[in-house]
Amino acid sequence: MVGEGILHECLLHPDIEKVLVVNRHPCQVSNPKLSELIKNDFFDLTAIENHLVGYNACFYCLGSTSVKIKEPEYYNVTYNLTLSIAKRLAGLNPGMIFCYISGAGADSPEKAKFMQARVKGKTEADLMKLAFKKVYCFHPGLMKPTSGLKNAHKIYYLFIPVYPVFRLIFPDFVLTLKELGIAMINSVTKGYEKQVLEVRDIVKLSRL
């Protein structure tokens, strides 16, 4: 859902000239700005490496739920895969800005209370050590989906009627998928003073 929503905002945005999606399956979106590469094994990008050069930013939306998954498997997808891809991109595009969709509560391994937060926190910390121009880590909360897109779970649409109330009561937890997408774009085109962005930061950045 997040990847589709961010792609949607990128294709609409006048400042974005070209978008490359690296995906396991076709995203079934047609747009003159859009190119797509299908790759089953994200750990080995050697065959497509020459297509990854010359981009200003990476919006990294790949991830796995921590529900019903053991820590080694979650760690492999969340930390090992993310760092494998990021290191390759940093070598190919040292001027790139890397935007990482993380999670609320991500913290240092010493402080985090939950496995997901611990692994996400370590991933964020090590991403910031790489030779990117900048790394931004986004901590979205409960998101209102963008109308007309395909990949939002039905539970998100059940939430839409009460969205205004939730947003009023829980401003640190509720935002829209559109705000997240625009904030990520603005982090590249306008910058932001923080590298780790909570919901209020995301909303603020989306309005710059």
Secondary structure in CASP SS format (residue, H / E / C, confidence):
PFRMAT SS
TARGET T0000
AUTHOR 0000-0000-0000
METHOD secondary structure of the structure
MODEL  1
M C 1.00
V H 1.00
G H 1.00
E H 1.00
G H 1.00
I H 1.00
L H 1.00
H H 1.00
E H 1.00
C H 1.00
L H 1.00
L H 1.00
H C 1.00
P C 1.00
D C 1.00
I C 1.00
E C 1.00
K C 1.00
V E 1.00
L E 1.00
V E 1.00
V E 1.00
N E 1.00
R C 1.00
H C 1.00
P C 1.00
C C 1.00
Q C 1.00
V C 1.00
S C 1.00
N C 1.00
P C 1.00
K C 1.00
L E 1.00
S E 1.00
E E 1.00
L E 1.00
I E 1.00
K C 1.00
N C 1.00
D C 1.00
F C 1.00
F C 1.00
D C 1.00
L C 1.00
T H 1.00
A H 1.00
I H 1.00
E H 1.00
N H 1.00
H H 1.00
L H 1.00
V C 1.00
G C 1.00
Y C 1.00
N C 1.00
A E 1.00
C E 1.00
F E 1.00
Y E 1.00
C C 1.00
L C 1.00
G C 1.00
S C 1.00
T C 1.00
S C 1.00
V C 1.00
K C 1.00
I C 1.00
K C 1.00
E H 1.00
P H 1.00
E H 1.00
Y H 1.00
Y H 1.00
N H 1.00
V H 1.00
T H 1.00
Y H 1.00
N H 1.00
L H 1.00
T H 1.00
L H 1.00
S H 1.00
I H 1.00
A H 1.00
K H 1.00
R H 1.00
L H 1.00
A H 1.00
G H 1.00
L H 1.00
N C 1.00
P C 1.00
G C 1.00
M C 1.00
I E 1.00
F E 1.00
C E 1.00
Y E 1.00
I E 1.00
S C 1.00
G C 1.00
A C 1.00
G C 1.00
A C 1.00
D C 1.00
S C 1.00
P C 1.00
E C 1.00
K C 1.00
A C 1.00
K C 1.00
F C 1.00
M H 1.00
Q H 1.00
A H 1.00
R H 1.00
V H 1.00
K H 1.00
G H 1.00
K H 1.00
T H 1.00
E H 1.00
A H 1.00
D H 1.00
L H 1.00
M C 1.00
K C 1.00
L C 1.00
A C 1.00
F C 1.00
K C 1.00
K E 1.00
V E 1.00
Y E 1.00
C E 1.00
F E 1.00
H C 1.00
P C 1.00
G C 1.00
L E 1.00
M E 1.00
K E 1.00
P C 1.00
T C 1.00
S C 1.00
G C 1.00
L C 1.00
K C 1.00
N C 1.00
A C 1.00
H C 1.00
K H 1.00
I H 1.00
Y H 1.00
Y H 1.00
L H 1.00
F H 1.00
I H 1.00
P H 1.00
V H 1.00
Y H 1.00
P H 1.00
V H 1.00
F H 1.00
R H 1.00
L H 1.00
I H 1.00
F C 1.00
P C 1.00
D C 1.00
F C 1.00
V E 1.00
L E 1.00
T E 1.00
L H 1.00
K H 1.00
E H 1.00
L H 1.00
G H 1.00
I H 1.00
A H 1.00
M H 1.00
I H 1.00
N H 1.00
S H 1.00
V H 1.00
T H 1.00
K C 1.00
G C 1.00
Y C 1.00
E C 1.00
K C 1.00
Q C 1.00
V E 1.00
L E 1.00
E C 1.00
V H 1.00
R H 1.00
D H 1.00
I H 1.00
V H 1.00
K H 1.00
L H 1.00
S H 1.00
R C 1.00
L C 1.00
END
